[in-house]
Amino acid sequence: MDTILQINGLNKNFGGVKAIDSFNLQLEKGKIHGLIGPNGAGKTTIFNTITGIYKPDAGEIRFKGKDVTGLKPFQVAQLGVGRTFQNIRLFATLNVMENVLIASNLDITYNMLDSFLRLPKYKKEEKALREKAMELLKIVGLQDLVDAQANSLPYGHQRKLEIARAVALNPSLLLLDEPAAGMNKEESVELVEFIKEIKERFDLTVLMIEHHMDVVAGLCDHVTVLNFGKTIASGRLDEVKNNKMVVEAYLGEEK
């Protein structure tokens, strides 16, 4: 299978703290890969480095064979990497439709004059963007809430809106940072089916940070376990969950 994301020898330091320590990853197209580990293990720092929020101190990140190490966040997004955040980052005072439309703007080809004069090209593309946004909102079950202010939505709906906004970027790689955070068991089960659906519908590859092991078990083909920025185990969940180092670091107990 094709490798969509290749990370070699990635390092990121904050002062004297090694947040990422010689991290390697090979992610095959169409797979769901989980990053797990205790808080502070470096998982979100890896996401921030992939997406250009942080510049690594060493190492290489290749996306679809292209070296994207140190690119700016908008450049990484344009290449086809979408993401969500551990703490939901919606445009809180905008409505549901507007949140998705903002992300869809990468599809725009009209210029300022087209927009100012409302020329046919502008009208055609705006209509197409709204249709695309509505289709995404139907998929996430928010089609009846298009005019609702984002911060008025229940927590689970906000998570779905954030994912819809990420998918609106037309990514081929989707980074999900703790998508089940704050959800109860029933909501987590629903989330698993939802992620499966959008993965298949949009032909996505997914790299996911998650603490809910039922969500990881329901979705991930492969997992990497981190502790203090360093990989301590990698493989299928059933292979790593009984690893002594994983049990001690992640579960906080000895086996």
C-alpha distance (Angstrom), angle and dihedral (degrees) to the residues before:
residue distance angle dihedral
M1 . . .
D2 3.81 . .
T3 3.78 119.3 .
I4 3.81 109.0 -130.1
L5 3.83 98.5 177.9
Q6 3.79 126.5 29.0
I7 3.81 121.7 179.2
N8 3.79 120.2 -175.8
G9 3.81 127.5 -172.3
L10 3.81 95.6 -23.7
N11 3.80 116.2 -173.6
K12 3.79 131.5 178.3
N13 3.80 124.8 174.9
F14 3.78 130.0 -170.8
G15 3.77 104.8 -163.0
G16 3.78 105.2 -55.1
V17 3.81 94.0 -18.2
K18 3.79 119.3 100.6
A19 3.79 102.7 -145.0
I20 3.82 92.3 174.0
D21 3.79 119.4 24.1
S22 3.83 118.1 -166.9
F23 3.81 93.8 -41.7
N24 3.81 119.0 -172.2
L25 3.78 128.7 -174.5
Q26 3.79 136.9 168.2
L27 3.80 113.5 -169.0
E28 3.79 119.4 -170.8
K29 3.79 121.7 -144.6
G30 3.80 113.8 -93.4
K31 3.81 95.9 18.6
I32 3.80 131.5 118.3
H33 3.80 111.9 -136.2
G34 3.79 123.0 -171.9
L35 3.81 128.2 -147.9
I36 3.79 109.3 -157.8
G37 3.77 136.1 170.7
P38 3.80 141.7 108.8
N39 3.79 123.5 -54.1
G40 3.79 110.8 -74.4
A41 3.79 93.4 27.2
G42 3.81 92.6 125.2
K43 3.81 100.2 -103.8
T44 3.80 98.9 128.8
T45 3.82 90.0 40.8
I46 3.81 87.3 60.0
F47 3.82 89.7 52.4
N48 3.80 90.9 47.9
T49 3.79 90.8 50.6
I50 3.81 94.0 48.2
T51 3.81 91.1 50.3
G52 3.79 95.9 46.2
I53 3.80 99.6 -109.4
Y54 3.80 88.3 117.5
K55 3.79 126.7 30.9
P56 3.81 112.1 -136.5
D57 3.78 120.9 -121.5
A58 3.80 90.6 -139.7
G59 3.78 140.0 -6.1
E60 3.78 138.5 56.9
I61 3.81 134.9 -91.3
R62 3.80 117.9 -162.3
F63 3.80 122.4 -173.4
K64 3.80 116.4 -169.1
G65 3.80 87.4 -15.5
K66 3.81 93.9 -54.2
D67 3.80 121.2 118.2
V68 3.83 104.5 -120.0
T69 3.80 96.7 167.0
G70 3.79 109.8 142.4
L71 3.81 96.7 0.6
K72 3.80 117.2 147.5
P73 3.83 118.1 -98.3
F74 3.82 94.4 -108.1
Q75 3.80 90.6 51.4
V76 3.81 91.7 52.0
A77 3.81 90.2 48.0
Q78 3.80 91.4 50.4
L79 3.80 89.7 54.1
G80 3.81 90.7 57.4
V81 3.80 110.6 -87.1
G82 3.82 117.2 129.9
R83 3.78 127.1 179.2
T84 3.77 147.1 -178.6
F85 3.80 126.9 -148.8
Q86 3.79 134.9 -122.0
N87 3.80 88.4 -123.7
I88 3.79 106.6 45.4
R89 3.81 111.1 -108.5
L90 3.77 107.6 -165.6
F91 3.78 125.7 150.0
A92 3.77 87.9 -99.3
T93 3.81 100.3 -162.1
L94 3.81 95.3 43.4
N95 3.77 121.1 85.1
V96 3.79 126.7 -107.3
M97 3.81 95.3 -97.0
E98 3.81 93.1 47.5
N99 3.82 91.4 52.9
V100 3.79 91.5 57.2
L101 3.81 94.4 40.7
I102 3.81 91.6 56.1
A103 3.79 90.3 57.5
S104 3.82 90.7 45.6
N105 3.81 91.5 60.5
L106 3.81 90.7 94.1
D107 3.82 85.3 77.6
I108 3.81 93.3 59.3
T109 3.80 118.7 112.9
Y110 3.81 99.9 166.1
N111 3.80 119.4 102.4
M112 3.79 134.4 -132.7
L113 3.80 93.0 -90.6
D114 3.83 91.2 52.3
S115 3.79 88.1 52.0
F116 3.82 96.3 44.5
L117 3.81 93.7 49.5
R118 3.81 92.7 36.1
L119 3.77 90.6 -129.4
P120 3.84 121.8 -173.8
K121 3.81 92.8 -96.2
Y122 3.80 90.5 56.1
K123 3.81 93.4 47.3
K124 3.80 92.7 47.2
E125 3.81 94.6 49.9
E126 3.81 94.1 43.3
K127 3.81 89.6 52.2
A128 3.81 90.5 49.8
L129 3.82 91.5 48.7
R130 3.81 91.9 51.9
E131 3.79 91.5 48.5
K132 3.80 90.7 50.3
A133 3.81 91.6 47.4
M134 3.79 91.8 49.4
E135 3.80 90.8 50.1
L136 3.80 90.3 53.2
L137 3.80 91.1 47.7
K138 3.80 90.2 51.4
I139 3.79 89.8 53.0
V140 3.81 91.8 52.8
G141 3.80 92.7 42.0
L142 3.80 96.8 -114.0
Q143 3.81 99.0 111.2
D144 3.80 91.8 113.2
L145 3.82 92.4 52.5
V146 3.80 101.1 55.5
D147 3.80 93.0 124.6
A148 3.81 96.1 43.1
Q149 3.79 116.8 112.0
A150 3.80 109.2 -109.3
N151 3.80 95.8 -126.0
S152 3.81 90.9 53.1
L153 3.81 92.8 63.6
P154 3.81 122.6 101.6
Y155 3.80 113.2 -100.2
G156 3.81 95.3 -103.1
H157 3.80 91.4 51.1
Q158 3.80 90.6 50.3
R159 3.81 89.3 54.7
K160 3.80 90.7 51.6
L161 3.79 91.5 47.6
E162 3.79 90.8 51.9
I163 3.81 90.4 51.7
A164 3.83 90.8 47.1
R165 3.80 89.0 52.2
A166 3.81 91.1 50.5
V167 3.82 91.3 49.4
A168 3.83 89.5 50.1
L169 3.82 86.7 69.9
N170 3.83 87.9 69.4
P171 3.82 92.9 -122.5
S172 3.76 125.3 -179.7
L173 3.83 89.6 -164.1
L174 3.81 119.1 47.0
L175 3.81 120.7 -166.8
L176 3.81 112.8 -157.9
D177 3.80 115.7 -167.4
E178 3.82 108.3 -158.1
P179 3.81 96.3 -38.0
A180 3.83 91.9 178.8
A181 3.81 95.0 51.3
G182 3.80 110.1 134.3
M183 3.80 94.1 9.6
N184 3.79 126.4 126.1
K185 3.80 122.4 -130.0
E186 3.80 94.5 -91.2
E187 3.81 92.1 49.6
S188 3.82 90.4 47.5
V189 3.81 91.5 53.9
E190 3.81 89.6 50.5
L191 3.81 90.1 48.1
V192 3.81 92.0 54.6
E193 3.81 91.2 55.5
F194 3.79 91.0 44.3
I195 3.82 93.5 53.2
K196 3.81 90.5 47.1
E197 3.80 89.5 52.4
I198 3.80 97.0 50.2
K199 3.81 91.5 42.8
E200 3.80 91.2 57.5
R201 3.80 96.4 37.5
F202 3.80 94.9 51.3
D203 3.82 98.5 30.3
L204 3.79 92.3 -119.8
T205 3.77 133.8 173.5
V206 3.81 111.2 -147.5
L207 3.80 133.2 -152.7
M208 3.78 108.9 -172.8
I209 3.79 137.8 -173.1
E210 3.79 111.1 -155.4
H211 3.80 140.7 158.4
H212 3.82 96.9 -170.2
M213 3.79 102.7 93.5
D214 3.81 92.2 -163.0
V215 3.81 88.7 59.5
V216 3.82 91.7 46.3
A217 3.82 90.9 48.4
G218 3.79 91.7 48.3
L219 3.79 95.4 50.3
C220 3.79 117.8 18.5
D221 3.78 124.8 93.3
H222 3.79 90.4 -172.7
V223 3.81 137.0 7.4
T224 3.78 136.3 -155.5
V225 3.79 117.6 -155.3
L226 3.81 118.4 -149.3
N227 3.77 133.1 -167.5
F228 3.81 124.3 177.2
G229 3.80 89.5 -10.7
K230 3.79 94.9 -55.3
T231 3.80 129.5 107.9
I232 3.80 110.1 -116.3
A233 3.81 99.0 172.0
S234 3.79 140.8 3.5
G235 3.79 132.7 -173.9
R236 3.79 140.4 72.0
L237 3.79 114.3 -19.5
D238 3.80 92.2 -113.3
E239 3.81 88.3 54.1
V240 3.80 97.6 50.4
K241 3.80 103.2 35.2
N242 3.79 92.9 79.0
N243 3.80 94.7 42.5
K244 3.82 107.3 125.5
M245 3.81 94.1 -133.8
V246 3.80 91.1 48.9
V247 3.80 93.2 49.3
E248 3.80 92.1 49.4
A249 3.80 96.2 44.2
Y250 3.77 102.5 35.2
L251 3.78 103.9 29.3
G252 3.76 95.5 31.7
E253 3.77 95.6 -131.7
E254 3.76 138.9 96.2
K255 3.77 123.2 -113.4
